Amino acid sequence: MKKLFYYSFKNVCLTILLLFTLTKVNANSNRDTLRVLFVGNSYIYYNNLPQMVSLLSDSLDTKLICKKSTYGGSTLGDHWNSRKGLRTRAILEQEKFDIVIIQDNSMWPLEHADSVSMFGKLFCDLIKSKNATPYIYNTWSREATPQTQPAINKVYETLALETGSVLVPVGSVWAEAKAQKPSAQLYVSDGSHPSPLGTFLIALCFVKKITGVLPKNYATVYNYPGIDNESIRLMQVPENDILFFSKLVNNSFK
């Protein structure tokens, strides 16, 4: 009788364990995924922004699988006309994406707003024709000219409004971060490109805007898997900065 009870109890435990494992496997296999293409220039590939966005989504219900089409200093016109070896339009024709994020040269909203509008509209129409959603990457001002931020915002806001696209107001969040925490070093020494901390802030903006949530817990060191089972160190972020920026982004995207 004792042996029978023991084996029955053991079988029940094994069954519960099996059901738990299967439930977990099914939950992982049924996890939502979104394929995201970033189109732009060095404001995307600096510090591997697409990979940071993907890593930050690891603990969320929606996993973001990111790819980029970039070239330093490129404009949306360069992408549209396949200059500088860019294959953005071919990628959109050949691959399936849920979201395509477009970003023009950082100075173009100030110097060539008509070009931003024209090629932005062409891309948004193409993206929609592929059953994807266009997102507009509203960038930040140069460190030496913060007064230009409203003008940059206006160009991207107008483009998003006229095309029915999703605006990601990174520039406004960036400006707010500088106002609330002037000591935060968001730029590298050229006063234009993002530091690792700046890229962390940008990544938070995209994750929040796309998924509607941010992670509950964060790592302080971010590594991305590379070839031959080696990992690539993307950045290390102090805990106090993680708390500050995650709170700022959550409050900015309500």
Beta strands, then each sheet from edge to edge (+ up, - down):
strand 1: 32-40
strand 2: 62-70
strand 3: 99-102
strand 4: 133-137
strand 5: 166-168
strand 6: 221-225
strand 7: 231-236
sheet 1: 2+ 1+ 3+ 4+ 5+
sheet 2: 6+ 7-
end
